[in-house]
Amino acid sequence: MREITFYPGKAKQLPGFLGSMLFTATGIWMVYEHDIFFGHLVYLFGGLTFVGSVIMMLTGASYLKLRDDEFEFGRVFRKHCVK
């Protein structure tokens, strides 16, 4: 049985990773500039998106695996197989 596995390119995920880092830094800067409520909201949201982007960049977190009689796709460590 032949099997081919495709993984998403890291270069396409890099803007989301860098954007979430920038969002988190902006939120921290807002807290230091005394915009406390919105600063905390911004850096918490940025931190959550940062964690999500790191998980998506891990090898094996998402893939497409093609076989002769079926294909399998995985997203955030969950897999689904279609015959």
Steps between C-alpha positions, in 0.01 A plus 500: 500500500641836395471796735576871450485755783472876452566758773416872489789735426655680796542818294122533465452469876773749590287819454243372750776414746666841468165681507402333826837593652448861394145498637623369837779760518253777414270389783786502750602848379139617545502381863820696566341807341212474753231368265463209737165340409547494121871423537422183693239398243743557213793309648280211620351464152846534345641242738227250415555546128875467557450163674271389218751600233781313679283187518420527129869538413594179681582214268211258473234741625338511156552286192341331201587134447403337170486123458382276217150447638450783751620835623556628850522856619601632837449839658617596850592140584159357398478272200221397270518220245284479185488178299 
